Amino acid sequence: MGEEDEDGDKDASEYTPYAIGSSKEFSRDDMRCRQRTHKSWLESDEERLLSYRDKMGMEWKDIFERFPDRSAGAVKLRYYTLYKKDS
């Protein structure tokens, strides 16, 4: 692995970021990100989503908190998909 120079610093020429390197110290299985899963939207969840945004005028951050099992992107995507259907 990297050797230390006279100052005690590791050799920077061998540095590769873990995300793009082939280091054994890191793998995609270790990532702290959510695993992608597809969960169907219930009609009642869709109605709540439209109501929160259109009728109550809630901010996105407040809406996201009400759907903790979904990513912010999934909530917005569903909203705009439903909004487009209604138009």
N, C-alpha and C positions, 0 to 999 in steps of 0.2 A: 504494500500500500504506500501512501505518501511518506517520504522521509522528511525529517526536520532539518532545516538549514541551521546555520550557526547562531541565529537569533532565537531558535526554538520554534519557529513557525513551520507549519507543514508546507510542503512543496505545492504551490498553487497550480502548477502545470497539469497536475493529475485531477484537479477538481472537476467534477461533473455534478450538476444539480440532480438530486435524487429522482425528481419527476421524469427526467429524460435519460438518466444514466442506467446502467445495468447493475447498480449496487445491490448487494444482498441485504443491506440495511433497510431497504424500502421496497415495497411492492404495492401494486394496486389494491391488494387485499387489506393493506394497512391504512388506506385512506380513510379519513374521518368524515367523508361526505356521505350523504344519504344514498342508499341504493335506489336505483330507479325501479319503481313498481307502478303498475297501472291499477288504479282502483276506480271502478265505475262511479259516476256521479248519480246520486239518487235525485229524483225529481224534486223532493223537498229541499235538498241542498242547493239545487239550481235556483229554486224560488227564493230561498233565503239570500243567496248571493245577489240576485237581481234586486231584491228588496233593500239589502244593506246599501248598495251603491246608488240605485235610482231613487227609491222612495225616502230613505233616511239620509242620503248624501254622505255616508261614512267615508273616511279616508282609507286608502289601501292598507296602510299598516294596521288599522283597527280591524279590517276585514280579514287580513291574513291570520290574526290571532284567533279568529273564530273557526278557522279551518286548520288546526295544528298538524293534522296528518297529511297535509298537502303543501307543496312548495308554493312560494309566491308566484312563480311563473305559471304553474298549473292553474292557480286561482284566476289570474288575469286572463290567461288564454281561454278558460272556460267562459268567463264573463263576456269577453269580446266575441266568442263564437255564438253564445246565446243572444247577445245584443244584435248581432248581424242577422240571426234567424228572425227576430222580431221585426226588423226593419223592412 
